[in-house]
Amino acid sequence: MLAALWLALWLPGCDGAAEKPDRSGPPVPAVEVIQLASEPLLDVVDLLGELQASESVVVNSEIAAVIESVQFEEGQRVEAGVELFRLRDREEQARLAEAQARLALASEEFERTRRLADRNVAAAAQIDRTRAELEVAKAVVMLRRAELERTRVRAPFDGQTGARLVSPGARVTPDDPLVRIDAMDPLRLVFTIPEWAFPLARIGAAFEVHVAAYPDRRFPGAIDFVAPNVESATRRILIKGRVPNPDGVLLPGMFAQVTSDIGARDALLVPEEALVNDPDGVFVWRLDGEDNAERARIEIGARQSGRVEVRSGLAAGDRIVSAGTHKVRDGSKVRVVPAPAVGETDAPPSAAALGGGDA
C-alpha cells in the first residue's frame, strides 16, 4: 500500500515537463525620454533697482530776507526760471533806482564833455575821466540789478515742486530750505549688475522696468552710465539708465524690477522635471543604447520657462529621462513611451502611461 501511494504521487510529475516557478520579476518601468540638441538660449537678467529723479535740489535763498509771497502751488510742475518765492525787496529797489539816476547823470556828463572835446574846448584827460565815470555807473546798475534778482527765488530746471517749507512773512537765510524740486521726466534708474552680466553694461542697452504699483505695465528705458570699475566689496558694477515718464505715474524712490536681454548663445536645455537631487548634488537619468539608465551628474545654469541650462555633464545627442524619474534605478532597464504631442493637454502623464505596464 505504501508503494502504491508513492507511485501515485510520483507519476504525475513524470508527464511532460515539470511545472516551473514564475521568474518574470517586476515590470520594466515606462518613462518618457528626450534627446538633447543644442539650441539658442536668450540670456535674460532680472535685477532690482531704484528710481530716482534725474535732477533733484532743495531750493534755498541766496540772501537773508523775509518771504514776501509764494508764487507756486505744492506739487505743481514748473519750468526752469519760473519764480517760486519773492523776497522783500524795497531796499534793493531803492538802490537800483539810485544807481540808475547816477548812470543817467554820468551819461549826460560824458556826452557834454565829448561835445566840448569835439570843439577842442575840453581836454583829453577830462573826457577820459567822464568816460570812466560812465562805465562805473553802468557797473553799479548791473550790481544793483543782480541784488534785486536775488530777491526772486526761481526754479533751476523743469520739474515738480514738493511740499512748501516756509510761509510768507518768515525770515529765511541761505541755510534754510524752501522747497524741493525733482525732475520727473525722464527718471533715472540706479541698479547694479554682477560681473557675469557685464554684457548688459553698455551705453544705449535697452531694458524694461516693472513696478509693483502698475503690475500690468512695462516701462522701457536705456542705459546712459556705466561705472568705470567693479566694486571690490560686492563684485558688482553700478549702472544708471533713463526711463521716460511723460504721464508722471512713476515716482522717485520706487523700487523697480529691471529686465534685460543680454544676448543669445547655444545651450543644452532640459525640463526641470528631469532633474533629480541627492546628497551629492543634481543629476539626470541618461540612457545607453539598450535603454539602461545611469546617473549623469550635471552643472546647471540659467532657468527659463520651465527648462534648465546644463553647463556640463551632458552632450548633444544624449537621451535622458524627462518624466517618470522616480521609478528609475541605476543600471535598470526602462521602457520608452512617447511624450504627449505639442498641443495636447498639459496634464501630467497618466498612471497607465508611466506606470508599471507589461514587460
C-alpha positions as CSV (number, residue, x, y, z in Angstrom):
1,M,0.0,0.0,0.0
2,L,2.8,2.4,0.8
3,A,4.4,1.6,-2.6
4,A,1.2,2.2,-4.5
5,L,0.7,5.6,-2.7
6,W,4.3,6.7,-3.6
7,L,3.8,5.8,-7.2
8,A,0.5,7.7,-7.4
9,L,2.3,10.8,-6.1
10,W,5.4,10.5,-8.4
11,L,3.8,9.6,-11.7
12,P,2.1,12.9,-12.4
13,G,5.4,14.7,-12.3
14,C,6.7,12.5,-15.0
15,D,4.1,13.5,-17.6
16,G,5.9,16.0,-19.9
17,A,7.9,18.9,-18.5
18,A,7.6,19.7,-14.8
19,E,5.8,23.0,-13.8
20,K,8.4,25.9,-13.4
21,P,8.1,28.7,-11.0
22,D,7.3,32.2,-12.3
23,R,10.6,34.2,-12.6
24,S,9.4,37.2,-14.7
25,G,10.0,39.7,-11.8
26,P,8.6,43.2,-11.5
27,P,7.6,45.0,-14.8
28,V,10.0,47.3,-16.5
29,P,9.1,51.0,-15.7
30,A,7.8,53.1,-18.6
31,V,9.3,56.6,-18.9
32,E,9.3,59.5,-21.3
33,V,12.7,60.3,-22.9
34,I,14.1,63.3,-24.8
35,Q,17.2,63.5,-27.0
36,L,19.3,66.6,-26.3
37,A,20.2,69.1,-29.0
38,S,22.0,72.4,-28.9
39,E,19.5,75.3,-29.2
40,P,19.6,79.1,-28.8
41,L,19.2,80.4,-25.3
42,L,18.3,84.1,-24.7
43,D,20.0,85.3,-21.6
44,V,17.7,87.5,-19.6
45,V,18.7,89.2,-16.3
46,D,16.2,90.3,-13.7
47,L,17.7,92.8,-11.2
48,L,16.3,95.1,-8.6
49,G,16.9,98.9,-8.9
50,E,15.6,102.2,-7.6
51,L,14.0,105.0,-9.5
52,Q,15.4,108.5,-8.8
53,A,14.8,111.9,-10.1
54,S,17.2,112.8,-12.9
55,E,17.7,116.1,-11.2
56,S,16.8,116.9,-7.6
57,V,17.5,120.0,-5.5
58,V,16.4,121.7,-2.3
59,V,15.9,125.3,-3.2
60,N,17.4,128.0,-0.9
61,S,17.6,131.7,-0.8
62,E,20.9,133.4,-1.8
63,I,20.4,136.1,0.8
64,A,18.8,136.6,4.3
65,A,15.5,138.2,3.8
66,V,11.7,138.0,4.6
67,I,9.4,136.0,2.3
68,E,7.1,138.4,0.6
69,S,5.0,136.0,-1.4
70,V,4.8,132.4,-2.7
71,Q,4.4,132.1,-6.4
72,F,3.5,128.4,-6.9
73,E,1.3,125.6,-5.6
74,E,2.6,122.5,-3.9
75,G,3.1,119.6,-6.4
76,Q,3.0,122.0,-9.3
77,R,5.0,121.3,-12.5
78,V,7.3,124.3,-13.1
79,E,9.7,125.3,-15.9
80,A,13.2,126.4,-15.4
81,G,13.4,130.1,-14.5
82,V,9.8,130.3,-13.1
83,E,9.6,132.5,-10.0
84,L,8.9,130.4,-6.8
85,F,9.3,132.9,-4.0
86,R,9.5,136.7,-3.9
87,L,11.6,138.2,-1.0
88,R,11.0,141.6,0.4
89,D,12.9,143.9,-1.9
90,R,12.2,147.6,-1.0
91,E,15.9,148.3,-0.2
92,E,17.1,146.7,-3.4
93,Q,14.6,148.6,-5.5
94,A,15.8,151.9,-3.9
95,R,19.5,151.0,-4.5
96,L,18.7,150.2,-8.1
97,A,16.8,153.5,-8.6
98,E,19.7,155.4,-7.1
99,A,22.2,153.6,-9.4
100,Q,20.1,154.3,-12.5
101,A,19.9,158.0,-11.6
102,R,23.7,158.2,-11.2
103,L,24.1,156.4,-14.5
104,A,21.9,158.9,-16.2
105,L,23.9,161.8,-14.7
106,A,27.2,160.2,-15.8
107,S,25.9,159.6,-19.3
108,E,24.9,163.3,-19.6
109,E,28.2,164.4,-18.3
110,F,30.1,162.2,-20.7
111,E,28.0,163.5,-23.7
112,R,28.6,167.1,-22.7
113,T,32.3,166.6,-22.3
114,R,32.5,164.8,-25.7
115,R,30.8,167.7,-27.4
116,L,33.2,170.1,-25.9
117,A,36.1,167.9,-26.9
118,D,34.9,168.0,-30.5
119,R,35.2,171.8,-30.4
120,N,38.6,171.5,-28.7
121,V,37.3,173.1,-25.5
122,A,37.7,170.1,-23.2
123,A,41.0,168.4,-22.6
124,A,41.5,164.7,-23.4
125,A,42.0,163.9,-19.7
126,Q,38.6,165.3,-18.9
127,I,36.8,163.1,-21.5
128,D,38.7,160.1,-20.2
129,R,37.6,160.8,-16.7
130,T,33.9,161.2,-17.7
131,R,34.1,158.0,-19.8
132,A,35.4,156.1,-16.8
133,E,32.7,157.5,-14.5
134,L,30.1,156.4,-17.0
135,E,31.4,152.8,-17.1
136,V,31.5,152.8,-13.3
137,A,27.9,153.9,-13.2
138,K,26.9,151.2,-15.6
139,A,28.6,148.6,-13.5
140,V,26.8,149.8,-10.3
141,V,23.5,149.5,-12.1
142,M,24.3,145.9,-13.1
143,L,25.3,145.2,-9.5
144,R,22.0,146.6,-8.1
145,R,20.0,144.6,-10.6
146,A,21.8,141.4,-9.5
147,E,21.0,142.3,-5.9
148,L,17.3,142.7,-6.8
149,E,17.3,139.5,-8.8
150,R,18.5,137.6,-5.6
151,T,15.1,138.5,-4.1
152,R,13.4,136.3,-6.7
153,V,13.9,132.6,-6.0
154,R,13.5,130.7,-9.3
155,A,13.3,127.1,-10.4
156,P,16.7,125.9,-11.5
157,F,15.3,123.3,-14.0
158,D,12.0,121.8,-15.2
159,G,10.5,119.7,-12.5
160,Q,7.8,119.2,-9.9
161,T,7.6,121.0,-6.6
162,G,7.3,119.3,-3.3
163,A,5.9,120.4,0.0
164,R,6.5,124.1,0.7
165,L,8.7,124.5,3.8
166,V,8.2,128.2,4.6
167,S,5.3,130.7,4.7
168,P,5.0,134.4,3.7
169,G,6.4,136.6,6.5
170,A,9.1,134.1,7.5
171,R,12.7,135.4,7.7
172,V,15.0,133.0,5.9
173,T,18.7,132.7,5.5
174,P,20.8,130.8,2.8
175,D,20.8,127.8,5.1
176,D,17.0,127.4,5.3
177,P,15.4,125.0,2.8
178,L,12.4,126.5,1.0
179,V,11.1,123.7,-1.3
180,R,12.4,120.6,-3.1
181,I,12.1,120.3,-6.8
182,D,12.5,116.9,-8.7
183,A,12.9,116.5,-12.4
184,M,10.3,113.8,-13.1
185,D,10.7,113.2,-16.9
186,P,12.7,111.3,-17.5
187,L,13.5,109.5,-14.3
188,R,16.8,107.8,-13.5
189,L,17.1,104.1,-12.7
190,V,20.0,103.1,-10.5
191,F,21.0,99.4,-10.1
192,T,24.0,97.1,-10.0
193,I,24.8,94.0,-12.0
194,P,27.1,91.1,-11.2
195,E,30.3,90.6,-13.2
196,W,28.8,87.7,-15.3
197,A,26.1,90.1,-16.6
198,F,28.7,92.6,-17.8
199,P,27.5,92.3,-21.5
200,L,24.5,94.4,-20.3
201,A,26.8,97.2,-19.2
202,R,27.0,99.2,-22.5
203,I,25.7,102.7,-23.2
204,G,22.4,102.6,-25.0
205,A,21.5,99.0,-24.0
206,A,17.7,98.7,-23.6
207,F,15.8,97.4,-20.6
208,E,12.3,97.2,-19.2
209,V,11.1,98.4,-15.8
210,H,8.3,96.8,-13.8
211,V,7.0,98.4,-10.6
212,A,4.5,96.9,-8.0
213,A,2.1,99.8,-8.4
214,Y,1.4,99.0,-12.0
215,P,1.8,95.2,-12.4
216,D,0.4,95.2,-16.0
217,R,2.7,97.9,-17.4
218,R,6.3,97.7,-18.6
219,F,8.3,100.9,-18.9
220,P,11.2,101.0,-21.4
221,G,14.5,102.6,-20.7
222,A,18.1,102.7,-21.8
223,I,21.5,102.8,-20.0
224,D,23.4,106.1,-20.1
225,F,26.1,105.5,-17.5
226,V,28.3,102.6,-16.6
227,A,30.7,102.8,-13.7
228,P,34.4,102.5,-14.8
229,N,35.2,100.0,-12.1
230,V,33.8,96.9,-10.3
231,E,33.0,97.5,-6.6
232,S,35.6,95.4,-4.7
233,A,33.3,94.5,-1.8
234,T,30.3,93.3,-3.8
235,R,31.9,92.5,-7.2
236,R,29.1,94.4,-8.8
237,I,29.0,97.2,-11.4
238,L,27.0,100.4,-10.9
239,I,24.6,101.2,-13.8
240,K,22.3,104.1,-14.4
241,G,19.7,104.5,-17.0
242,R,16.9,106.9,-18.1
243,V,13.2,105.9,-18.0
244,P,10.8,108.2,-19.8
245,N,7.9,109.2,-17.6
246,P,5.7,111.5,-19.7
247,D,2.5,110.8,-17.7
248,G,4.2,111.1,-14.3
249,V,3.0,107.8,-12.9
250,L,6.5,106.7,-11.8
251,L,7.8,108.4,-8.7
252,P,11.3,108.8,-7.3
253,G,12.1,106.3,-4.6
254,M,10.1,103.4,-6.2
255,F,11.8,100.0,-6.3
256,A,11.8,98.6,-9.8
257,Q,12.4,95.1,-11.3
258,V,14.8,95.5,-14.2
259,T,14.6,93.0,-17.1
260,S,17.1,93.0,-20.0
261,D,18.1,90.6,-22.8
262,I,21.9,90.4,-22.8
263,G,22.3,88.2,-25.9
264,A,21.7,84.7,-27.2
265,R,24.0,81.6,-27.1
266,D,23.8,77.9,-27.9
267,A,23.0,75.7,-24.9
268,L,21.6,72.3,-23.8
269,L,18.2,72.7,-22.1
270,V,16.4,70.0,-20.1
271,P,13.0,70.1,-18.5
272,E,13.0,70.9,-14.8
273,E,11.1,67.6,-14.2
274,A,14.2,65.7,-15.4
275,L,16.4,66.9,-12.6
276,V,16.9,64.6,-9.6
277,N,18.6,65.7,-6.4
278,D,20.5,63.6,-3.9
279,P,23.1,64.5,-1.2
280,D,25.8,64.7,-3.8
281,G,24.1,67.2,-6.0
282,V,22.0,67.2,-9.1
283,F,21.8,64.5,-11.8
284,V,19.7,63.2,-14.6
285,W,19.0,59.6,-15.8
286,R,20.9,59.1,-19.0
287,L,20.1,56.0,-21.2
288,D,22.5,53.9,-23.1
289,G,21.9,52.2,-26.4
290,E,20.0,49.4,-24.7
291,D,17.8,51.7,-22.6
292,N,19.7,51.1,-19.4
293,A,19.7,54.0,-17.1
294,E,22.7,55.6,-15.4
295,R,23.3,58.7,-13.3
296,A,24.8,61.7,-15.1
297,R,26.0,64.4,-12.7
298,I,25.4,67.9,-14.2
299,E,26.1,71.5,-13.5
300,I,23.0,73.7,-14.1
301,G,22.9,77.3,-15.3
302,A,20.1,79.6,-16.3
303,R,16.4,78.8,-15.8
304,Q,13.9,79.8,-18.4
305,S,10.2,78.8,-18.9
306,G,10.3,75.5,-17.1
307,R,13.7,74.5,-18.6
308,V,17.2,74.5,-17.2
309,E,20.5,75.0,-18.9
310,V,23.0,72.2,-18.5
311,R,26.5,73.6,-18.4
312,S,28.4,70.4,-18.0
313,G,27.8,66.6,-17.7
314,L,25.8,66.1,-20.9
315,A,26.3,66.4,-24.6
316,A,24.2,66.9,-27.7
317,G,22.6,63.5,-28.7
318,D,22.3,62.2,-25.2
319,R,19.0,60.7,-24.2
320,I,17.6,61.4,-20.8
321,V,14.5,60.5,-18.8
322,S,12.2,63.5,-18.8
323,A,9.2,62.1,-17.0
324,G,9.0,59.1,-14.6
325,T,12.3,59.7,-13.0
326,H,11.1,58.4,-9.6
327,K,10.8,54.9,-10.9
328,V,14.2,54.6,-12.4
329,R,17.1,52.8,-10.7
330,D,20.8,53.0,-11.5
331,G,21.6,50.3,-14.1
332,S,18.0,49.3,-14.6
333,K,16.3,48.9,-17.9
334,V,13.4,51.2,-18.9
335,R,10.7,51.1,-21.4
336,V,10.4,54.3,-23.5
337,V,6.9,55.7,-24.2
338,P,6.1,58.6,-26.4
339,A,5.7,62.1,-24.9
340,P,2.4,64.0,-25.4
341,A,2.3,65.8,-28.7
342,V,2.5,69.6,-28.8
343,G,-1.0,71.0,-28.2
344,E,-2.2,68.1,-26.1
345,T,-3.2,68.7,-22.5
346,D,-0.5,69.8,-20.2
347,A,-1.7,67.4,-17.5
348,P,1.0,65.0,-16.2
349,P,1.2,61.6,-18.0
350,S,-1.4,59.1,-16.8
351,A,-0.5,56.3,-14.4
352,A,-1.1,53.8,-17.3
353,A,1.4,55.5,-19.4
354,L,4.1,55.9,-16.8
355,G,3.0,53.1,-14.5
356,G,4.3,49.5,-14.4
357,G,2.7,48.1,-17.6
358,D,3.7,44.8,-19.0
359,A,7.3,43.7,-19.6
